[in-house]
Amino acid sequence: MSETQPGAAEVSDRARRWKPGRVVGLVAGVALLVAVFGFAFPALASYSSVINILRSMTKAGVAVVAIATLANLLANWFLITTALPGLTMRRAAATNLASTAVANTVPGGGAIAMGVSWRMLTGWGVTSRAFGVYAIATGVWSTIAKFATPAVALIILALSHDLPTASNQVALLWISASVGLGISIPMVALVRLALRDDHGAMAADRWLSRLSGRLFRALKRPTPDVLTGMMVRLRQEAGTLIATRGRRLTLAIIISDLGWWVVLQSSLWACGIKQSQVSWQMCFAGFAVARAVSSVPITPGGLGMIDYALTLFLLSGLDTPTAARVLAAIMLTRAMTLALPIPLGAVTYLGWQMMTRRRRVVA
């Protein structure tokens, strides 16, 4: 790290923190949370009814949700150990919990969470190059999976003759699937081109630069720096990992993604929702729509956005008592996947810091 005067660094950090774009984003995020939790949710079902439903859960229901939550966490840790061969599951768990806690509490916390992961993993002997391989490989694979999921959900609903009929469900699903395919298919093509040879990687970078430039110009936003040279870095840094562990990495991504859906499905069951009321196919479609919506980082962990997208999709056409149970299941899912990692991650990170300090004192 370069040495700069503390005063200058502090002023610079403060300027970045309070620039107009960040202020607008913060205000928009707060407004979204107030609109969703202060007005939209109470209009669907009272919080008191939701609390009563959660209190009335059976021991079997609580156990199923707990097992699903643990499985979801294990799936995330398995992904990390797949992308970082030699890393133990215990260290993968600590890294994942600490970084997730940051991502779920700080607006735009993805970059900070990545910094936390880098600090912890390099402290355990992971090289910066290996971390770069892990970050870019999982980032590209996760993005493709996220945007391809709505199209998969649409196919599942069509094959099961369970396509939604409500206008809001149709709009959400078709828009998510169309946008998702428009992003995932070119990304798959670019990745295949980049992994072919060096010339292919440079060509893929040129195409990515053109496509992303048009997209972000339309959105009136600057193109993220991370996209510059991404395909060349993918080949140079992650080519070996993909060649040797590509199938296992793909499987790990799928398992990690489905973990969140399993928690949602188990929460619906625990809150008394039958398949005739919300089928697993519709639950999966709601999960797919929510994942697509989560790609817009307005609030930490997609708080408010994911919740409202799920309610808009899953509660359509349900009577008030059933809607209250579905809302309870959604809030329970978010508690297990968004809120629970925060205290666990804070404790994990503090424990890691204490152990690191002790090693320095001993050394």
C-alpha positions as CSV (number, residue, x, y, z in Angstrom):
1,M,0.0,0.0,0.0
2,S,1.2,3.5,-0.8
3,E,1.9,5.8,2.1
4,T,-0.4,8.9,2.1
5,Q,-1.0,11.6,4.6
6,P,-3.8,10.6,7.0
7,G,-5.5,13.9,6.6
8,A,-5.6,13.7,2.8
9,A,-6.8,10.1,2.9
10,E,-9.6,11.0,5.4
11,V,-10.8,13.9,3.2
12,S,-10.7,11.8,0.1
13,D,-12.7,9.0,1.8
14,R,-15.2,11.4,3.1
15,A,-15.6,13.0,-0.3
16,R,-16.2,9.6,-1.9
17,R,-18.6,8.6,0.8
18,W,-20.8,11.7,0.4
19,K,-20.7,12.3,-3.3
20,P,-24.2,13.0,-4.8
21,G,-24.6,9.6,-6.3
22,R,-24.1,7.9,-3.0
23,V,-26.5,10.2,-1.2
24,V,-29.2,9.7,-3.9
25,G,-28.6,5.9,-3.6
26,L,-28.9,6.0,0.2
27,V,-32.1,8.1,0.1
28,A,-33.6,5.8,-2.6
29,G,-32.7,2.7,-0.4
30,V,-34.3,4.2,2.7
31,A,-37.4,5.2,0.7
32,L,-37.7,1.7,-0.7
33,L,-37.5,0.1,2.8
34,V,-40.2,2.5,4.1
35,A,-42.4,1.8,1.1
36,V,-42.1,-2.0,1.4
37,F,-42.1,-2.6,5.1
38,G,-44.1,0.4,6.2
39,F,-46.9,0.3,3.6
40,A,-46.8,-2.6,1.1
41,F,-46.5,-5.5,3.6
42,P,-49.0,-4.2,6.1
43,A,-51.5,-3.8,3.2
44,L,-51.1,-7.5,2.5
45,A,-51.2,-8.9,6.1
46,S,-50.8,-7.5,9.5
47,Y,-47.4,-8.0,11.2
48,S,-49.3,-9.4,14.2
49,S,-50.8,-12.2,12.1
50,V,-47.4,-13.0,10.6
51,I,-45.9,-13.2,14.1
52,N,-48.7,-15.5,15.3
53,I,-48.1,-17.8,12.3
54,L,-44.4,-18.0,13.1
55,R,-45.1,-18.7,16.7
56,S,-47.5,-21.5,15.8
57,M,-44.9,-23.4,13.8
58,T,-44.5,-27.0,14.8
59,K,-41.2,-28.5,16.1
60,A,-41.0,-30.4,12.8
61,G,-41.3,-27.2,10.9
62,V,-38.6,-25.5,12.9
63,A,-36.3,-28.5,12.4
64,V,-36.9,-28.6,8.7
65,V,-36.1,-24.8,8.3
66,A,-33.0,-25.2,10.5
67,I,-31.7,-28.1,8.4
68,A,-32.4,-26.2,5.2
69,T,-30.6,-23.2,6.5
70,L,-27.6,-25.3,7.5
71,A,-27.6,-26.9,4.1
72,N,-27.6,-23.5,2.4
73,L,-24.6,-22.4,4.5
74,L,-22.7,-25.6,3.7
75,A,-23.4,-25.2,0.0
76,N,-21.8,-21.8,0.1
77,W,-18.7,-23.1,1.9
78,F,-18.5,-26.0,-0.5
79,L,-18.3,-23.5,-3.4
80,I,-15.4,-21.7,-1.8
81,T,-13.4,-24.9,-1.1
82,T,-14.1,-25.9,-4.7
83,A,-12.7,-22.7,-6.1
84,L,-9.8,-22.7,-3.6
85,P,-8.4,-26.2,-3.5
86,G,-6.7,-26.9,-0.2
87,L,-8.7,-24.5,1.9
88,T,-10.5,-26.2,4.8
89,M,-14.2,-26.1,5.2
90,R,-13.8,-24.3,8.6
91,R,-11.9,-21.5,7.1
92,A,-14.3,-21.3,4.1
93,A,-17.1,-21.0,6.7
94,A,-15.4,-18.2,8.6
95,T,-14.6,-16.2,5.4
96,N,-18.1,-16.6,4.0
97,L,-19.9,-15.6,7.2
98,A,-17.7,-12.6,7.8
99,S,-18.0,-11.3,4.2
100,T,-21.7,-12.0,4.1
101,A,-22.3,-10.0,7.3
102,V,-20.6,-7.0,5.6
103,A,-22.5,-7.4,2.4
104,N,-25.8,-7.7,4.2
105,T,-25.3,-4.5,6.3
106,V,-23.4,-2.0,4.3
107,P,-24.9,-0.3,1.2
108,G,-22.9,-1.4,-1.8
109,G,-21.0,-3.6,0.6
110,G,-20.0,-6.2,-2.1
111,A,-16.6,-4.5,-2.7
112,I,-16.0,-4.2,1.1
113,A,-17.0,-7.9,1.6
114,M,-14.5,-8.9,-1.1
115,G,-11.8,-7.0,0.8
116,V,-12.7,-8.8,4.0
117,S,-12.5,-12.2,2.2
118,W,-9.1,-11.2,0.7
119,R,-7.7,-10.1,4.1
120,M,-8.8,-13.3,5.8
121,L,-7.8,-15.8,3.1
122,T,-4.4,-14.2,2.5
123,G,-3.9,-14.3,6.2
124,W,-4.3,-18.1,6.0
125,G,-1.7,-18.4,3.2
126,V,-3.9,-18.0,0.1
127,T,-1.9,-16.1,-2.5
128,S,-3.2,-13.0,-4.1
129,R,-3.2,-14.8,-7.4
130,A,-5.2,-17.7,-6.1
131,F,-7.7,-15.2,-4.5
132,G,-8.0,-13.5,-7.9
133,V,-8.7,-16.8,-9.6
134,Y,-11.4,-17.6,-6.9
135,A,-13.0,-14.1,-7.3
136,I,-13.2,-14.0,-11.0
137,A,-14.2,-17.7,-11.6
138,T,-17.0,-17.6,-9.0
139,G,-18.1,-14.2,-10.0
140,V,-18.5,-15.1,-13.7
141,W,-20.1,-18.5,-13.0
142,S,-22.5,-17.0,-10.4
143,T,-23.6,-14.2,-12.8
144,I,-24.4,-16.7,-15.5
145,A,-26.3,-18.9,-13.1
146,K,-28.2,-15.9,-11.7
147,F,-29.5,-14.6,-15.0
148,A,-30.1,-18.1,-16.5
149,T,-32.4,-19.2,-13.6
150,P,-35.6,-17.3,-14.7
151,A,-35.5,-19.0,-18.1
152,V,-35.1,-22.4,-16.4
153,A,-38.0,-21.6,-14.1
154,L,-40.1,-20.6,-17.1
155,I,-39.3,-23.9,-18.8
156,I,-40.2,-25.9,-15.7
157,L,-43.6,-24.1,-15.4
158,A,-44.3,-24.7,-19.0
159,L,-43.5,-28.4,-18.8
160,S,-45.6,-28.8,-15.7
161,H,-48.5,-26.8,-17.2
162,D,-48.4,-24.4,-14.3
163,L,-47.7,-21.1,-16.1
164,P,-48.9,-18.1,-14.1
165,T,-51.9,-16.2,-15.3
166,A,-51.9,-13.1,-13.2
167,S,-50.6,-10.1,-15.0
168,N,-47.9,-9.2,-12.4
169,Q,-46.6,-12.7,-12.3
170,V,-46.5,-13.0,-16.1
171,A,-44.7,-9.6,-16.4
172,L,-42.2,-10.4,-13.7
173,L,-41.3,-13.8,-15.1
174,W,-41.1,-13.0,-18.7
175,I,-39.1,-9.8,-18.2
176,S,-36.7,-11.6,-15.9
177,A,-36.3,-14.5,-18.3
178,S,-35.9,-12.2,-21.3
179,V,-33.3,-10.0,-19.7
180,G,-31.6,-13.0,-18.1
181,L,-31.2,-14.8,-21.4
182,G,-30.1,-11.5,-23.0
183,I,-27.2,-11.4,-20.5
184,S,-26.4,-15.1,-19.8
185,I,-26.2,-16.3,-23.4
186,P,-23.7,-13.7,-24.5
187,M,-21.7,-14.3,-21.3
188,V,-21.5,-18.0,-22.0
189,A,-20.4,-17.3,-25.6
190,L,-17.8,-14.8,-24.4
191,V,-16.4,-17.2,-21.7
192,R,-16.1,-20.0,-24.3
193,L,-14.3,-17.7,-26.7
194,A,-12.0,-16.4,-23.9
195,L,-11.0,-19.9,-22.8
196,R,-10.2,-21.0,-26.4
197,D,-6.9,-19.1,-26.8
198,D,-5.3,-15.7,-26.2
199,H,-6.7,-14.2,-29.4
200,G,-10.1,-15.4,-28.3
201,A,-9.7,-13.8,-24.9
202,M,-8.8,-10.4,-26.4
203,A,-11.7,-10.6,-28.9
204,A,-14.1,-11.5,-26.0
205,D,-12.8,-8.5,-24.1
206,R,-13.6,-6.2,-27.1
207,W,-17.1,-7.6,-27.3
208,L,-17.6,-7.3,-23.6
209,S,-16.4,-3.7,-23.7
210,R,-18.9,-2.8,-26.5
211,L,-21.8,-4.6,-24.9
212,S,-21.3,-3.2,-21.4
213,G,-20.6,0.3,-22.8
214,R,-23.9,0.3,-24.6
215,L,-25.7,-1.0,-21.6
216,F,-24.3,1.4,-19.0
217,R,-24.7,4.3,-21.4
218,A,-28.4,3.5,-21.7
219,L,-28.5,3.3,-17.9
220,K,-26.5,6.6,-17.7
221,R,-24.0,5.0,-15.4
222,P,-20.2,4.6,-15.7
223,T,-19.0,1.2,-16.8
224,P,-17.5,-0.7,-13.8
225,D,-13.7,-1.0,-13.8
226,V,-14.0,-4.7,-13.0
227,L,-15.2,-5.4,-16.6
228,T,-12.1,-4.0,-18.2
229,G,-9.9,-6.9,-19.3
230,M,-12.2,-9.4,-17.5
231,M,-12.0,-12.0,-20.2
232,V,-8.3,-11.9,-20.6
233,R,-7.9,-12.2,-16.8
234,L,-10.4,-15.1,-16.8
235,R,-8.2,-17.0,-19.3
236,Q,-4.8,-16.0,-17.7
237,E,-5.8,-16.4,-14.0
238,A,-8.7,-18.9,-13.9
239,G,-8.1,-21.0,-17.1
240,T,-6.3,-23.8,-15.2
241,L,-8.9,-23.9,-12.5
242,I,-11.8,-24.1,-15.0
243,A,-10.0,-26.7,-17.1
244,T,-9.4,-29.0,-14.1
245,R,-12.4,-28.2,-11.9
246,G,-14.9,-26.7,-14.4
247,R,-17.6,-29.3,-13.9
248,R,-17.2,-29.4,-10.2
249,L,-17.3,-25.6,-10.0
250,T,-20.5,-25.5,-12.1
251,L,-22.0,-28.1,-9.8
252,A,-21.0,-26.2,-6.7
253,I,-22.5,-23.0,-8.1
254,I,-25.8,-24.7,-8.8
255,I,-25.9,-26.3,-5.4
256,S,-25.0,-22.9,-3.8
257,D,-27.8,-21.1,-5.7
258,L,-30.4,-23.7,-5.0
259,G,-29.7,-23.6,-1.2
260,W,-31.6,-20.3,-0.9
261,W,-34.6,-21.8,-2.8
262,V,-34.6,-24.8,-0.4
263,V,-34.8,-22.5,2.6
264,L,-37.8,-20.7,0.9
265,Q,-39.6,-24.0,0.1
266,S,-39.0,-25.4,3.6
267,S,-40.3,-22.1,5.1
268,L,-43.5,-22.3,3.1
269,W,-44.1,-25.8,4.3
270,A,-43.3,-24.9,7.9
271,C,-45.8,-22.0,7.7
272,G,-48.6,-24.3,6.5
273,I,-48.6,-23.7,2.8
274,K,-49.7,-26.7,0.7
275,Q,-48.5,-27.5,-2.8
276,S,-52.0,-26.8,-4.1
277,Q,-51.7,-23.2,-2.8
278,V,-48.1,-22.5,-3.9
279,S,-46.4,-25.3,-5.9
280,W,-42.7,-26.0,-5.8
281,Q,-42.6,-24.8,-9.4
282,M,-44.1,-21.5,-8.6
283,C,-41.8,-21.2,-5.5
284,F,-38.8,-21.8,-7.8
285,A,-40.0,-19.2,-10.2
286,G,-40.4,-16.7,-7.4
287,F,-36.9,-17.5,-6.3
288,A,-35.6,-17.0,-9.8
289,V,-37.3,-13.6,-10.1
290,A,-36.0,-12.5,-6.8
291,R,-32.4,-13.5,-7.8
292,A,-32.7,-11.4,-11.0
293,V,-34.0,-8.4,-9.0
294,S,-31.1,-8.8,-6.5
295,S,-28.6,-7.9,-9.3
296,V,-29.7,-4.2,-8.8
297,P,-27.7,-3.2,-5.6
298,I,-29.9,-0.5,-4.1
299,T,-30.0,-1.9,-0.5
300,P,-27.7,-4.3,1.4
301,G,-28.5,-7.9,0.6
302,G,-31.4,-6.8,-1.7
303,L,-33.4,-5.9,1.4
304,G,-36.8,-4.7,0.4
305,M,-36.4,-5.4,-3.3
306,I,-36.2,-9.2,-3.0
307,D,-38.9,-9.2,-0.4
308,Y,-41.3,-7.2,-2.5
309,A,-40.6,-9.1,-5.7
310,L,-41.3,-12.4,-3.9
311,T,-44.6,-11.1,-2.4
312,L,-45.7,-9.6,-5.7
313,F,-45.0,-13.0,-7.4
314,L,-46.1,-15.5,-4.8
315,L,-49.1,-13.8,-3.2
316,S,-51.0,-13.0,-6.4
317,G,-54.5,-14.4,-6.3
318,L,-54.3,-15.8,-2.8
319,D,-56.9,-15.1,-0.1
320,T,-55.9,-13.1,2.9
321,P,-55.2,-15.9,5.4
322,T,-53.0,-17.8,2.8
323,A,-51.3,-14.6,1.8
324,A,-50.4,-14.0,5.5
325,R,-48.8,-17.5,5.7
326,V,-46.8,-16.9,2.5
327,L,-45.6,-13.5,3.8
328,A,-44.6,-15.2,7.0
329,A,-42.6,-17.7,5.1
330,I,-40.9,-15.0,3.0
331,M,-39.9,-13.1,6.2
332,L,-38.7,-16.3,7.8
333,T,-36.5,-17.1,4.7
334,R,-35.0,-13.6,4.8
335,A,-34.3,-13.9,8.5
336,M,-32.4,-17.2,7.9
337,T,-30.5,-16.1,4.8
338,L,-30.1,-12.3,5.3
339,A,-30.2,-11.6,9.1
340,L,-28.7,-14.8,10.6
341,P,-25.3,-14.5,8.9
342,I,-24.8,-11.0,10.4
343,P,-24.3,-11.9,14.0
344,L,-22.6,-15.1,13.1
345,G,-20.2,-13.2,10.7
346,A,-19.5,-10.5,13.3
347,V,-18.5,-13.1,15.9
348,T,-16.5,-15.0,13.4
349,Y,-14.6,-11.9,12.2
350,L,-13.9,-10.8,15.8
351,G,-12.6,-14.2,16.6
352,W,-10.4,-14.2,13.6
353,Q,-9.0,-10.8,14.5
354,M,-8.2,-12.0,18.1
355,M,-6.4,-15.1,16.8
356,T,-4.4,-13.0,14.3
357,R,-3.3,-10.6,17.1
358,R,-2.2,-13.5,19.3
359,R,-0.1,-15.0,16.5
360,R,1.6,-11.6,16.0
361,V,2.3,-11.3,19.8
362,V,3.7,-14.9,19.9
363,A,5.8,-14.2,16.7
